[in-house]
Amino acid sequence: MHWKKGLTIFLFALLLVLFFCMPAGAEVDIKAETAILIDAATGDVLFELDSEKKWYPASMTKLMTLVVVLDLVEKGQLSLDEKVITSENAASYGGAQLYLEVGEEFTLDDMLKAIILGSANDASVAVAEHVAGSEEAFVDIMNKMAKEIGCKNTHFVNTHGLHHEDHYTTAKDMALIGQYSLRYPKTLEYTSMQYYEFREDPPTARYSLNKLLWWYPGADGFKTGTTSVAKRNLVATASRDGLRLISVVMGVDEVNGHFRESMKLLNYGFSKYTFKQFYAQNTVFGQAKVGKGAEDFVDLITTDNVGVTILKGQDEGYSTKIIMRPYLPAPVAKGTIAGELVIMKDGKELKKYDLVTAKEVQKGSFMKMLTKVLRGVFSLVI
């Protein structure tokens, strides 16, 4: 009997070894040409399947189109309220469309909704022409920005994703684009919309093609993409309990398969990982002295929630270290990097967050500087 008990213990120990030595992602079987799951906050890869394999993005391309426009809006070079006039070229595009007529006007805001919800090819071209003068010029901006984001194997030839042999990306690059897009608050506003009415006469409305918005709790983005060659693709994101994940599946055969495989990836991530938060966004960590400024000190904050994504149940051994610049010469712009917060695990650096100035500090006036000098003199005399 003792040998049976010993065998049982041995088998149980063997199962534990196999479980903990199992490569990441071994518990999930993804039926796609290429796929990836990342932590949106850190970019850490939680699962991958041939993630650097080149594949056709189809209409996932439109997420990059959105990013380019939102970047120009943030820089003040575009307004979401300005009118976009449909050209003959834009109106000629088939496939998924808003059925724009030549000369028809929509605000840039409405055009972006048509691009994301209805995957409208005609709206994509109309916006590109409005922003850059031509679709080709807009595509140049897309490719330049993709490189700046860190994409290594991406090349766009259009703004909509209709098939072209030289129009390709990878699951890894699409995840990077999705992660980058989150810096613009309007991204999730657009990609989480389920329904929008564009015209009253004739009545024209569009439902989002991303069914995860209905099927998966916490899902709020991004974009589908389907052609006969690319098959079914989806770059998606979902958030639960402070943990945001980004999944990409490409080249899925079955109808609705890109939704099923994405849910499998997201389920895997949320079941195994959790977000360990140390500090909330905009927490004040201290002050830096401002030299010759209208104010003598400025608060230093982080603009993100400070934390790391970890395996559930493994939250010990973490600590933080704060380094701040003690002095900043005026003028100081809001958001000036003036230190860093380092998250450590067992004494090793894991992740860094910039500490930035919470507001702008102008140079002090002549009278302020004179007053400070006089105060110093009087304090010495007293």
N, C-alpha and C positions, 0 to 999 in steps of 0.2 A: 504493500500500500504506500510505503514511503516513496518508492520510485515514481508512483503515479502523481503524488503530490509534487515531487521535484520536477517531473515533466511538465506539469501544469504551470508551475512558476516559471520554468524555462521558456515555455511557449508564450506566456504572457509578457515576459521580458523581451522576447524576440519581436513580438507585435509592437511593443513600445518603441524599440529601436527602429523598426521599419517605418513606423509612423513619423517619428521625429527626424529621420534621415531622408524621408521622402522629399524629392525636389518640389519647390513651390509650384503649385498649380496641378500637381499630380492627382488631386482629388476631384478635378473637374475636367470633363471631356468636351472640348469645343469642336464643333463640326463647321469649320471655316477654312479658307485658304490661309488666312493670317489673322491674328487677334492679339490684343494686349489689354491689360488692366493696370491702371496706375492710381496712385494717391494724388489727388488734385493739388494738395497743399505742398507736397515735397517733390512730386514727380517720381517717387520711388515706384519701381516696377513690381507689381504683386503677382502678375501672371503674364506669360507671353507665349505665343505660338507663331514661329517664323515672322516675328514682328517687323523685320527689316526687309521682307519680301515685297518687291514692287508690285503694285496692283492699281487698277483703275478706280478712282474714288467716286465716279458718277456724281450725283448731286450733293454728296458731302462737300464737294468743291465750294458750295455756296456758303459754308461756314467761313472759309477764307475770304470770300467776297464781303461778308458781313464785317469781319475783323478789320479789313482795310478801310471800310467806310467809317466804322466807329472810331478808329484811330484818328482819322482826319477830322471827325466831329469833335473829339476830345481836344485836338490841337487848335480848334477854332477855325479850321479851313472850310468846314461844311456846317450847315444847319439842317436838322431833321425837318424843319418846317418849309424849306425851300422846295419849289416845284420842279419835278422831273418831267420833261416833255418826251413823249414816245416818238422815236424816229421810224422811218419806213423799214430800216434794217432791223430794229428791235422788234417791231410788230410782225416781222416775217418768221420769227422763230416758232417752231412747233414743239411737240412733246408737252410736258407739264407747262401750263401757261395761265396768264390772267386774261388772255384774249384782248390784249391792248390794241387800240386802234391808233393809226398814225395821227399824231398831234394830241393824243389824249394826255391829260395831266393828272399826276398824283403827287402828293408830298413824298419826299425822300423817306419819311417814316412809314408811310403806307406801302411804298415799293419794297422796303426791307421786310415788312410783314408778309408781302406776297412771295418774296424770295424764300423766306424761312418756312412759313406755314404751307404755302401751296407749291413750293419748289418751282416758281415761275421762271422759265428760261427767258421769256420776253422782258420781264422786269429786271432780270440780272443784266441783260445787255443794255437796257435803257439807263440803268444806274451807272454802269461802267462808262457809257458815252457821256453822261452828264458830269461825272466826276473827272474823267481824264481826257475827254475829247473823242476817244475811240476805245473799243474793247481791247485792242492790242496794247494800247498804252496802259490801260488799267491792269492787264495781265502782267506787264512788266513790274508794276508796283507789287502785285501779289507775290511774284517770284522773289523779288528783293526782300520783302517782308518775311517770307517763309524762311529764307536763309538767316535773317536776323533773329528769328524765333529759335533757330537751331535745327531746322529740318535738313537732313542730309541726303535724302533720296526722293525729293519732290520736285516736279516740274509741271506747271500749269500752262495750258495753251488757250483756255477760255475761262469764262466766269461762271459757267453753269454746269459743266460736267458731262455734256453730250460727248459720246465716245470719240477719242482721238488716240492713236497709238503712242504719241509723245506726251500724253496727259496722264500722269501717274503720281502716286505717293506710296506711303507705307502705313501700316497700322501705328507704328511708333511715331511717325511724323504727324499723323492725324491726331494722336493723343496730345502731342505737344501743342498743336494749333488749338485744340479744345482747351487745354490748360491755360494757354496764353489769352484766349478769348474771355476768360473769367475776370480779367482785370477791368473789363468794361461792364459796369452794372447793367447796361441795356441788353447785353447778350442774353442773359437768362430771362429778361423781360420778354424778349422776342421768342426765344426757343421754348419757353414754358407755355406760350399761348396755345390754347386748344382750338380756338375758333375766332374768325374775324370776318366782318361784312365790309366789302370794298365798294360796292355800288348799290344804289337803290333801284336804278332803272338803266339796264335790266338788272334784276337782283343777282348779285354775285358775292358769294361767300366761300370761304375755304376752311376746312378742318386740317389741323396739323397731320402730316403723314407719319409722325412719330407716335406710334400707338403705346409706347411706354408711358406717355403722359396720362393714359387712362389705366394701363395695366400694372404699373409698377410703382408702389408707394415711394415717394421721395424723388422720383424722376422729374427733371425740369429742363432737359436739353439732350442733344443738340440737333443733329440732322441725319436724315436717311439719304441713301443713294442707290439707285437701281437702274441698270441697263442689261441688255441680253448678254453682253460680254463681261461686264463687271459683276454680274449677278446681284445679290442683295447685300448692301453695306449699311452700317450704322455706327456713328460716333455718338455716344450717349454719356450722360452724367446723372448722378443721383446723390442725394445727401441724407444722412441719418445720424442723429446724435453727435453732430459736430464733425463727422467724417464724410468727406466728399470724394467720390470715386469717378474716374473716367474710364469708359470701356470703348473699345473699337473692335468690330468684327467685319471682315471683308470677304467677299466671294462665297456667300452662303447660297446653297441651291434651293432649298425648300421655301414655299410661300410662307411668309411670316417667320421664317427661320432666323433672320437677323435679329428679330425681337426676342425669340426664345433663347438664342445663344448669348445675347447681351444680358438677359436676366440671369442666366446661369453664371456668367462672370460676376455680375454685381452681387448675386447671392453668395458666391464664394468669398468675395471681398468682405462683405458685411458680416459674414459668419465667423471669419477668422481674425479680423483686424478691428481695432478701435482707435479713436483719436484721444491721446492723453494731452489735455490742455493745462498749461502752466499759468498763462495770463490771458486776459481778454484783450481784444482789439482796443487800441487807444489808451491802454494803461500807461500812466506816467511813472517813469523809472528814476527820475531825478531831474536835475537842472544843470544847464551849462551856463557859465558866466559869459555875458556878451560885452565885448570891449567897445567903448565909445558908441553905445547904442541908446536908443530912446528908452529902452528898458534894460535893466542890469542882468536879468536872467531870463532863460527861455526853457520851457518844459521839453523833455525828450520822451518820445513815445514810440511804440511800434504800430504800424498800420494794419497788421494782421493779428489773428488769434495765434498766440504762441504755443506751439505744441508739436508732437510727433505722432505718427501713425505706428502702432505697435501691435504685436500679436496679443490677443486677449490673454489675460492672466500673467503677462510678463511685464509688469509696470514698476518693478523695483530697480534701484540703482541709478536713477536719473537725478540730475542736478542742473542748475543754471549758473552761468557766470556773466556778469555785466561789466562792460568796458565803455567808459564815456570820455569824450574830449572835454577837458575842464574849461576851455576858453574858445570863444568864437568871435572873430572881429566883425563888427557891423559894417554894412547891412547883412542881415541873415534872411535868406528866403525860407518860406515855409517848406518843410520836407527836406531840409538840408541834412545829410547824413552826418551824425555827430557821435556815433558810437555803435556798439553791437551787443546783442544778447546771444550767448552761446548755450545751446542745450548739450549736455554731456551725459554719457552712459558709462558708468564704471571708470570715470576719469578720461574717457575718449570723446573728442568732439563729434557730434552727430549733425548738427544743423545750426546755422547762424541767421539771426534776424537783425536788420538794420534798425538802429535807434535814430529817429529823425526829429527835427524841430517841429513842435506842434503849431507854431504860427510864425508869421513874418515879424522881424524886428528891424525897424529903420535905423539909420544913423541918428544919433542924438543931436539936438540943436546946439548952436553955439552957447546959448544961455544955460542949457542943461550941463554942458561940459564945464562951463565956468562955475556953475553952482557946485558941481562935484569937487572941483579943485579948491574952491573956497572952504567947503566943508572939511576937506582934508587938512587944509592949513589951520583952520580954527580948532580942529580936534587935536592937532599937535601942540598948539599954543596952550589949550586948556590942560 
